[in-house]
């Protein structure tokens, strides 16, 4: 299995800075191809949201190249991988809480983390960023929005207490697409528009993925989106 991928990361036309962090890593191992995709949206209403999202993305990168690779090399079961990342989230929560108390600040970020090992995907999630699975003309939201209607998060990674991440697991078929994105990237477009533009049947290369992600981002800004906009797209191919 191979993966076509690209990333969109833009602060927008009105925001002073981009508090989102994205990560995309792909490595071919003796036990198959492994991919890590991460989208973290730093909470803009409090101080140090960007620092929280950047810290989280860096910790996920380190976990990918150390613990996850070790588990794949030893052919560990998927529940072991799940427990490993759950422990990492618990550790990060403690680190953020201690740092925030020391500096007398608040900090938080959403996290949507995708691991794909050959045909199997695993997903961890906190907050109101989203993950979608696209199969032709069908699109399914894989994550739950941990937020009130007014946009206030009910769960996140940060200095507010520990939340167990939502976890899902499934099979990635050739031709499937998975989109991870922040709320700024999808708030001003409909699900139908997302599905039509990112339909994996119409995507043949990574340059095309990049153009379509930019098209959505520019449409959001034209419609008045003021938040940062970030997304990662993965399409499975034989």
N, C-alpha and C positions, 0 to 999 in steps of 0.2 A: 504493500500500500504506500502511495505517495500522497503528499499534501500540497496543494496550491494555497499560498497565504499572502496576506498583505495587512498593513496597519495604517490607520488614520489617526492623527494626533494633532489637534489644533486648538489654540486658546480661544478662538472666536474673534469677533471684530470689536467687542466692547469690553471683554474681561481684561484686567490688568495683567494677569498671569494665568498659566495653565496649571491647575492643581491636580489634574489627572496624571496617572502613570500607566503605561502599557508595557507589556513584555511579550516577546515571541521568540521561542527557542526551539530548534528542531535538530535532532541528532540521529544518525544511523548507527545502531549498535549491532552486536552479534545476535541479539535476540529480537531484532526488528527496529523499525523506526519509532522514535519517541518525540512527542511534541508537547510543549508547555505554552499556553497562552493565558495572559493575565490582564485584566482591566481593573484599575483601582481609581475611584473618584474621591479625591480629598474633599472633606466637608468645608465648603466655602464660607459658611456662616460662622465659623469659629476660627481661631488662630491655628496656624500650623497644619492645615488640611493637606497642603502639598507635601509637607515633610512626612506626614503620616502615610500618604499614598506611595511616596518614593521609598520609604523604609520598607513597607510591605512588599513592594515589587522586588526590591533587592533581596529580601529574605527568601522569597519564593524562588528567585534565580539560584541562590546558594543551595536551597533544598533540592532543586532539580539536579544539579551537578554532583551532589554528594549523596544524600540519602536515597533519592529516587533511583539513581543509577545503581547504587549498591543493591537495592531491592530487586531491580530488574535483572542484574547479573546473577543473583541468587534465586531468580524465578519465584519470588514471594507472591503470595496471593493478594488479590486486590483489596481485601479488607485490611491487610497490613499496611498498604499504601494509604488507605483512608485514615487509619489511626495515626500514622506518621504525620500527615499534614494537619490533622486535628491537634496534635501535640504542638506543632509549630505555631498554629494560630493561638493556642493557649499561652505559649511562651511570648509571642509578640504582644499579646494583650497585656501581660504583666510588665513587659519592658516599656510600652507606651504609657501605662498608668504610672509607673515609677518616674519616668522622665517628666510627664505632665505635672505631677505633684511637686517635683523638684523645681520646675520652672514656673509653677503657678499658672498653668495654661490648660486649655482643653484641646484635644486633637483627635481626629477620627477620619476614617475612610471606608468606602465600600470595598468589597473584594469579590471578584468573579474569576475563578481559577479553573482552567480546563487542562486536563492531561489526556493525551491520546497515545495509546501504545498499540500499534498496528490497527486492529479493528475495534478496540475497546476504548470508550471515553469515560472519564470520571470528572465530575464537576463539584466544586465547593463554592458556596455563595453566601454573602451577607450584604444587605443593603438594597438599593434600588437601581443599580446597574442591572443589565439583563443578559441572558444567553438565549438564543433562538436556534432551533434546528430546522433547516430547510430541505425539503425533499420535493423537487420539481415545483409544483404550484401550491404545495402545502407548507405552512410554517407553524411551528409549535414553540411556545415560550417554555423554556426548561426551568426557569427560576421563578421564585416567588418574590414580589416586591415587598421588602420590609420597610414600609413607609406609610404614613397617614396620607390621606388625599391632599392635604395642604403641602406635602413634600417633606415633612419632618420624618427623619429616619427613626424606625423603632428598633432596628438592629444594625450594628456596624462593627468594625474593628477599630478600637480606640481606647480612650481613657475613661470609659464609662462602666466597665464591667464586662464579664466574659459571656459571649453568646456562642453556642454550638453552631457551626456552619451548616446550612442546608447542603445535603449531599445527594447526588444522583449518579447513575451509572447506566451505560447503554452501549449499543453496537453501532459503529459508523460504517455505513455501506458505501461502496464506490458511487460517486455522484452526489452524496450528501454534502451539505454546507452547514457550518456552525458560525454564528455571528455573536460576538461578545461586544457590548457597547454600554456607554454611560447614558444617563438619562438625557443629557444635552443632545446626544446624537439621534435619539428616537422620539423625543417629546413633541416635535413639531411636524412629524410625518406619521401617516397611518400605518398600521400593520400591513395593509394591502400594498402600500407604496414600497415598504421595506421588502416585502416578498417579491414584488415585480422586479425591482432593481437588482436585488441580490439573488435572484433565481439561479441555482447552481447549474441548471441545464443550459443557461445562456452564457456561462463563464468558462472560457477555455484557457486562460492564462493569468498570471499574477499581475501583469500590467493592467489587464481589464478589471481585476478586482480593485486595484488602486483607483482607477478612474471612477468606478461606480461608488466607492466609499466617498470620494470627494464630491460626487454629484449629490449624494444625500446630505453631506455636511453643508454644502453651499445652499441647498434648498432650505435647510433648517435655519440658516442665518438670514436668508431672504424673508423668511416668515417671522422673524423677530427673535430667534433664539439668542439668549445673552450668556448662556453658560459655556463652559469648555465642552469640546466635542471629541470623543475618542472611540475607536472601534478596532477590533481584530476579526478577520474573516479567514476561515479555514475550509477548503473544499478537498474531500477525499477523492483520489483517482487511482486507478489500477497501476 
